[in-house]
Amino acid sequence: MLKRLHWAILRALPLPFLAAFGTLMFLLLMQFLIKWLPQLVGRGLPFGAMAELVTYSLAYMVTLAAPMAWLIAQLAAFGRLAESRAYLVVKSAGVPLWRLAWPTLIVGAGLVGALGYFNNVMLPEANFRMNALWRDISLSRPAFALEPGVFYTGVDGYAIRADAIPPDSAGLLVGVTVVESRTSGGGQAVLAAQRARIQTQFGGQRLTLLLEDGEAHVRRSDNDDRYERLSFARHRVAFDLGSVGFERREASGRARSDRSMRTSEMLAVIDSLDAQAEARSDSARAAAFRLGRDPASADLPAERPANLAAPPDSVPLVATPAPLAGLPEPIARQALATATERARFVRSTAETAEGSARYESQRADRYRVEVYKKNSIALACLVFVLVGVPLGLAIPRAGVGVVATLAVAVFLFYWVTLVQGEKLADRGLLPPWLGMWAANVVIGIIGAYLVAREARDPAWRDPFAALAGLVKRRKG
């Protein structure tokens, strides 16, 4: 009987998992396309490049969709088990919950291993290739690469700047400045307009700026100080983009960030940064020790900084220190000035070393955050078993909407906790391990409570039955 229930649970898991995974991937893909497709279409990009970009973007979607789909599958499978009353029969026979759910734990552990490999090996490579492709697109299409408040100089002979680029505005730019440095006979032309619209022609080979309500300041020649000032209601400027067409560049030589490095590479970087931080701290301590033991052998600057030591005659001797007692006043002033200079030098060296060590430690912590994050998301597949099994048994007659809503609520709580922990860890307000593992710990504690409650009293999952029992006890 128990083996048949195990096989029934295992057979009930794949269909809801695949359905939920496909639905979530579709929704995430639509979100990506709605955000970026308008900026990609009409830029003269080959279809293969756009398809490759979408394919690489699927990697991070898998990381989000897999744990949530697994949670939905558990809720659906154990909900069906509770609806069939088979669980009540097994429970009445004295079978504990863990003996019924252990195959689900094994499947969850398998998903942890698969998703862990994906997050640590395949996802960084996909992110690296996607970032490289984004850079190639940005370099080849100025309209795509424009940033508010920054001059774009990718078009030969022109510099383009926009104060603001409203989102979802169909190519509208606000506060546009165009500097043309190759007018006839030399000279320069500066066009300033309140707004402009970007248009592309001939398959993205020509970019057109339609300037509105602006002025043109033109200097005809480099040797002529006179310039012309013209006002216009509309002015069209065309740029030939043939020289900046899309071209795939070699990505192997480009630097990788924390999100595009494999875990093994990040661990090597962390060890290197920790060693550098420790070396800087040791160097500062050794310098301070040498200065304290033998000031004459200290490595001081060849030239005394002007702001470190005053001339001997200007050093005030309010109270002569004990080591200088009995010395002539000029010699005491000289000794005090030298000691002051050396003390300030030690302090400056220690502060510089401390700041460098702190910076190296912060860099190492950012890599630690990414390592913990990848493994934390993978381990969520196992933690969600503690939540999915008792919650699934608690909703025996729930429909698809209830299951999806409950799964979204649990995963949303998990994801918000994870993201906030990442932000706090990046700012140094939390240790990296605590910021990234807090979500799993909280969900795990909640799941352990639900499992213990289910194992102790299965009637809690039916609030109406619990309420009826409470009323009956009070009447009795």
BELKA-V282453 format. One record per pair of residues at least 12 apart in sequence whose ideal C-beta (glycine too) atoms are under 7 Angstrom apart, sorted by sequence separation. I is the first residue (numbers start at 1). J is the second residue. D is the distance in Angstrom with one decimal. If there is no record, write none. Layout:
[[I:J:D] [I:J:D]]
//
This chain:
[[142:154:5.0] [162:174:6.5] [163:175:2.9] [217:229:5.6] [317:329:6.8] [320:332:6.1] [324:336:6.9] [142:155:5.5] [162:175:6.2] [178:191:4.3] [196:209:4.9] [197:210:4.7] [422:435:6.0] [146:160:6.7] [148:162:6.0] [149:163:6.4] [162:176:5.2] [196:210:6.0] [215:229:6.4] [216:230:4.4] [421:435:3.6] [422:436:6.7] [139:154:6.5] [148:163:6.4] [177:192:5.3] [196:211:4.7] [215:230:6.7] [317:332:6.3] [391:406:6.3] [421:436:5.9] [146:162:5.9] [148:164:5.3] [161:177:4.6] [196:212:6.6] [215:231:5.3] [216:232:6.6] [317:333:6.5] [148:165:5.4] [176:193:4.8] [195:212:5.3] [421:438:4.9] [142:160:6.7] [160:178:5.6] [193:211:3.8] [194:212:6.4] [214:232:6.0] [312:330:6.7] [315:333:4.7] [421:439:6.4] [146:165:6.3] [175:194:6.9] [176:195:6.7] [193:212:5.9] [194:213:4.4] [158:178:6.4] [159:179:4.2] [176:196:4.3] [191:211:6.1] [193:213:6.2] [194:214:6.3] [213:233:6.4] [313:333:6.6] [158:179:6.9] [174:195:5.3] [193:214:3.0] [212:233:6.9] [214:235:6.7] [312:333:4.3] [315:336:5.3] [417:438:6.2] [418:439:4.3] [158:180:5.7] [173:195:6.4] [192:214:5.3] [212:234:5.6] [312:334:4.5] [315:337:4.9] [417:439:3.9] [157:180:6.5] [172:195:6.5] [173:196:4.7] [191:214:6.2] [192:215:5.5] [211:234:6.8] [387:410:6.0] [157:181:5.7] [210:234:6.6] [211:235:4.5] [32:57:5.4] [157:182:3.9] [172:197:5.8] [173:198:6.8] [191:216:5.2] [312:337:5.1] [414:439:5.1] [417:442:6.2] [171:197:5.3] [210:236:5.5] [211:237:6.6] [171:198:3.7] [189:216:6.4] [190:217:4.6] [310:337:6.3] [171:199:6.9] [208:236:6.1] [209:237:4.7] [309:337:5.2] [189:218:4.6] [414:443:5.6] [74:104:6.6] [208:238:5.1] [178:209:6.7] [188:219:5.4] [309:340:5.9] [29:61:6.6] [187:219:4.4] [206:238:5.9] [207:239:4.5] [309:341:3.8] [28:61:4.2] [187:220:5.1] [206:239:6.9] [308:341:5.1] [187:221:5.1] [206:240:6.1] [207:241:5.5] [380:414:6.5] [176:211:6.3] [183:218:7.0] [185:220:6.0] [186:221:5.5] [187:222:5.8] [206:241:6.2] [25:61:5.6] [28:64:6.6] [185:221:5.1] [186:222:4.2] [205:241:5.5] [308:344:5.0] [28:65:6.5] [204:241:6.8] [205:242:5.6] [304:341:6.4] [308:345:6.8] [25:65:5.2] [24:65:3.9] [70:111:6.0] [300:342:6.8] [376:418:6.8] [21:65:5.4] [24:68:6.1] [191:235:6.8] [298:342:6.2] [21:66:6.7] [24:69:6.0] [66:111:7.0] [300:345:6.0] [191:237:6.8] [295:342:5.6] [21:69:3.8] [20:69:3.9] [66:115:5.6] [373:422:6.3] [291:342:6.0] [17:69:5.2] [20:72:4.1] [17:70:6.2] [20:73:6.5] [369:422:6.0] [143:198:4.8] [291:346:5.1] [16:72:5.9] [17:73:3.7] [62:118:6.6] [63:119:6.0] [369:425:4.8] [387:443:6.2] [16:73:4.4] [143:200:6.9] [369:426:6.1] [383:440:5.1] [288:346:5.4] [386:444:6.1] [178:237:6.0] [287:346:6.9] [387:446:6.4] [391:450:6.7] [13:73:4.9] [16:76:4.0] [63:123:6.2] [365:425:6.9] [366:426:6.1] [372:432:5.7] [376:436:4.8] [380:440:6.2] [383:443:5.2] [387:447:4.1] [390:450:3.8] [16:77:6.8] [372:433:5.8] [376:437:5.8] [379:440:5.8] [383:444:5.0] [386:447:2.6] [390:451:5.5] [393:454:6.1] [287:349:5.4] [288:350:6.1] [386:448:6.0] [389:451:7.0] [59:122:6.5] [60:123:6.7] [141:204:7.0] [369:432:4.6] [373:436:5.1] [376:439:6.8] [387:450:6.5] [13:77:5.1] [59:123:4.9] [143:207:5.8] [368:432:3.9] [372:436:3.5] [376:440:5.6] [383:447:6.5] [390:454:4.3] [12:77:3.9] [142:207:6.4] [284:349:6.2] [372:437:6.4] [386:451:5.8] [284:350:4.9] [362:428:6.4] [369:435:6.6] [59:126:3.5] [365:432:5.1] [369:436:6.1] [394:461:3.6] [9:77:5.5] [12:80:5.8] [59:127:6.9] [393:461:5.8] [284:353:3.4] [56:126:4.8] [283:353:6.0] [284:354:6.7] [9:81:6.4] [281:353:6.5] [56:129:5.4] [57:130:6.2] [280:353:4.8] [56:130:3.7] [280:356:4.8] [281:357:4.9] [53:130:6.4] [56:133:6.9] [280:357:4.5] [53:133:5.3] [277:357:4.3] [280:360:7.0] [5:86:6.0] [52:133:6.4] [158:239:6.3] [277:360:3.9] [49:133:6.8] [155:239:5.0] [276:360:4.9] [277:361:5.0] [5:90:6.5] [156:243:6.0] [273:360:4.8] [2:90:6.9] [155:244:6.6] [154:244:5.8] [273:363:5.3] [274:364:5.5] [273:364:3.9] [45:137:6.6] [2:95:6.4] [10:103:5.7] [9:103:6.4] [13:107:6.7] [270:364:4.9] [5:100:6.5] [9:104:6.5] [2:99:6.9] [6:103:4.9] [270:367:5.0] [43:141:4.5] [269:367:5.6] [270:368:6.1] [43:144:6.0] [266:367:4.6] [140:244:5.6] [266:370:6.3] [267:371:6.9] [39:144:5.6] [140:245:6.0] [266:371:5.5] [140:246:4.1] [140:247:6.3] [258:366:5.8] [263:371:5.5] [137:246:6.9] [258:367:5.3] [136:246:6.8] [136:247:6.8] [259:370:6.3] [263:374:6.4] [136:248:5.9] [258:370:4.4] [136:249:5.6] [132:251:3.8] [129:251:6.3] [132:254:5.9] [128:256:5.7] [131:260:6.1] [127:259:5.2] [128:260:3.7] [127:260:4.4] [124:259:6.9] [124:260:5.2] [124:261:5.6] [124:262:5.1] [121:262:5.8] [120:262:6.2] [120:263:4.1] [43:200:6.8] [42:200:5.3] [44:203:4.9] [44:204:2.4] [43:204:4.8] [44:205:6.0] [42:204:6.2] [49:246:6.6] [46:246:6.8] [44:245:6.9] [45:246:5.5] [44:246:6.5] [120:374:5.5] [119:374:4.0] [119:377:6.2] [116:375:6.2] [119:378:5.6] [116:378:3.8] [115:378:4.2] [112:378:5.2] [115:381:6.1] [112:379:5.7] [112:381:5.0] [111:381:4.1] [112:382:5.1] [108:381:5.1] [109:382:5.9] [108:382:4.6] [108:385:4.5] [105:385:5.6] [104:385:5.6] [104:389:6.5] [101:389:4.9] [87:393:6.1] [67:377:6.5] [74:384:6.9] [78:388:7.0] [82:392:7.0] [70:381:5.3] [74:385:6.6] [78:389:5.6] [82:393:4.6] [67:380:4.6] [71:384:4.6] [75:388:5.6] [79:392:4.7] [83:396:4.2] [63:377:6.0] [67:381:5.4] [70:384:6.1] [74:388:3.0] [78:392:2.9] [82:396:3.6] [83:397:5.7] [74:389:6.2] [77:392:6.6] [78:393:5.2] [75:391:6.0] [79:395:5.2] [67:384:6.3] [71:388:5.2] [75:392:4.5] [79:396:5.9] [74:392:5.6] [79:398:5.7] [79:403:6.6] [76:403:5.6] [75:403:4.7] [72:403:6.2] [75:406:6.3] [72:404:6.6] [75:407:5.9] [72:407:4.5] [71:407:4.8] [68:407:6.2] [71:410:6.3] [71:411:6.3] [68:411:4.6] [67:411:7.0] [97:451:6.5] [97:454:5.9] [97:455:4.7] [96:455:6.4] [91:458:5.6]]
//
